[in-house]
Amino acid sequence: MSKKRKILLIGWDAADRKIIDKLIDKGEMPALKSLKENGCYGNLLTLDPPFSPMLWTTIATGKLPDKHGILGFTEPMPSGAGIRPVASTSRKVKAIWNILTQEKLKTHVAGWWPSHPAETIK
């Protein structure tokens, strides 16, 4: 029986690699050191403006904001009567968890910008 491979993607909003690397070197982040040594990591470039919901949706979809539809922290309410926090329902393309579910693979999402309301996934 073959062992199924698993992938864990961790995103740390506004993390500073220089500070993190100093803490790892001092022995203050052993779990993160282990993840770095046994996985892969790297710096990400950002988009401008650097709005977290827009950036994380770009990571989750592989599409730029003009394609995925998430442009900031808030959006007009469907009724036009005000604004609301940006919602997952406003995303115009599939995220990686949608694609994995479509392929009958198990997936989990926790604390992703913006992931409310939660989508049905396998």
TIVEX-666415 format. One record per residue (C-alpha): residue in three letters; x, y, z. Coordinates in steps of 0.05 Angstrom, whole numbers, plus 5000, padded with zeros to 4 digits. Layout:
// TIVEX-666415
ALAXYZ...
// end
This chain:
// TIVEX-666415
MET500050005000SER502950674980LYS503251235031LYS499151845011ARG503052495010LYS500353085048ILE501653815039LEU501254355092LEU501255075069ILE502355575124GLY501556315110TRP503656825162ASP500757505146ALA505858075154ALA511357595178ASP518357875174ARG523257325154LYS529257705182ILE526057715251ILE523756995246ASP530556745224LYS533957095283LEU528956765331ILE530156085299ASP537756185304LYS536956345378GLY533055695388GLU526556055404MET522355745348PRO524255005344ALA517654785312LEU518455295256LYS525755095248SER523654375238LEU518354565187LYS523554965148GLU528754405150ASN523853865129GLY519654255079CYS520554845034TYR519755585045GLY521056235011ASN519756975007LEU513657214971LEU513057854933THR506958264946LEU501858644905ASP500159364912PRO496059554951PRO498059015002PHE491058845026SER491058165061PRO484457895033MET486658064962LEU493657764972TRP491357115005THR486057014952THR491457084899ILE495456544934ALA489456084941THR487256164868GLY493556314829LYS489756894798LEU490757644803PRO485358064837ASP482158294771LYS480757554757HIS478957294827GLY474757904847ILE477158024919LEU479858734921GLY480158934994PHE477458845064THR470359075049GLU465459064991PRO458559354976MET452858945004PRO448858584950SER442859034966GLY447059654956ALA445059895025GLY452059945054ILE458559565059ARG460358895091PRO466758505104VAL469058175039ALA466057475032SER468456825001THR462156844959SER465057434921ARG470857024894LYS469956914820VAL474556314811LYS476155664847ALA480955644905ILE485755064915TRP480954744965ASN475454754913ILE479954424862LEU482253894912THR474953744931GLN473153704857GLU478753174850LYS475852784909LEU481652964955LYS481053155028THR482753865046HIS482254335106VAL482255085110ALA483155485174GLY483656225183TRP484356405110TRP482857115085PRO477057135065SER473756465078HIS467056665107PRO462156385095ALA465555715096GLU465055315033THR463154575030ILE469454175019LYS471453445024
// end
